[in-house]
Amino acid sequence: IVQGVVHGLTNLGGSLLTANIFTLNLNKEEKRATISLSYFTFALVQILTLITLGELSGLRVELIALGVFTHIIANYFIFKSMSNKDYEKTFGIFLFCSGAALIYKGIA
């Protein structure tokens, strides 16, 4: 709940969530499933809020299809071929770059 509030107020909750899950002693499949479920929950709450406010217009099916296609490609050609160690190293680099970008954005 706290993570959802932080995400909703600052749009930084996703990065914090991912960093938090990255520190847990889970394998790559468990980490991915936990992150996916959390983001699904964030998205569901946001969509329900937009529907309630009558602001959900312009839903673009082609973007949904692009997301599904990207997931399939990334899942079969990248994620499944990585070892747990490579996944952790790659994700660590991603988190570092994400943090550096946020710091730069805050300064600039």
N, C-alpha and C positions, 0 to 999 in steps of 0.2 A: 504494500500500500504506500509506504514512504517512497519507494522507488518510483511508483506511478505519479505521485504528487510532484517529486523533483523533476521528472520527465515532462510533466504537463506544464509546470511553471517556467522551466529553464530550457527545455529541449536538450538537456544534457543527461537525462536519466538513462538513455540507451547506452551511452559510453560508460557511465558509472556501473550500470548493470553488467555489461560485458566484462569490464575490468574485475568486478567482484566475482563473477562466475569463473573467470580465468584463474583466480587464486584458489579455487576449490580443488580438492583431490578427486577429480573425475576424469574419465577418458574422453576422447574427442567426441564420441557419439553422445555421451551424457551431457557434455558441455553444450553441444550444438542443440540438443533437444531442449535443454533448460532455457537457453537463449531464445530459441524459436517460440517456445510456449509463452515466455515473457513478452516478446514483441507482439505475438498474436493477441495477448491480453491488452497490451497498450493500444493496438490498432482497433480492436473490437470496441473498447471504451470510446476511442476517438470517433469511430464511425457512428456509434449509437448517439453520441453527443451531437454530431453533425445532423443526423436524422431528426433528433428531438428539436434542434434549432431550425430545421428546415433549410439547412445550408449544404446539403449533399446534392449538388447539381454538377453536371459536367463529368460524370463518371465515365472514364475512358477505358473501354474494354481492351483496346489494343495495348494499353500500358499494363493491364493485368496479365495479358498473354505474354508480353515481353518479360515480365517478372517470372512467370512460370517457366518460360523457355530458358532464361538466365539461370534459374535454380537447377533445372535439369542438366544443363551443360556444366555448371560449376560442381554439382554433386557427382556426376559420373566421370568427369575428366580431371577434377582437381582434388576434391575432398576424399574420395574413395582411394586415391592413389597415395595419399599422405600417411606417413606413420604418425603415431601420437607425438613423438619428439619433434618432427617437422611441423606438425600442426601447432604445437605450443610455440615454437620458434617464430613461425610465420605470424601467428596471432599476436605475439609479443611485439613484433615489428609493426604490425597494423595498429596496435594500441598506442605505441610510442608516436607514430606518425599522426594519429588522431589527436593525441594530447598536444603535440607540437603545433598542429594546425589550430587547435582551440586557443592555445596561448598566443599564437601569432594574431589570430582574429581579435583577441581581447586587447592586444597592444596596438594594432593598426587601426 
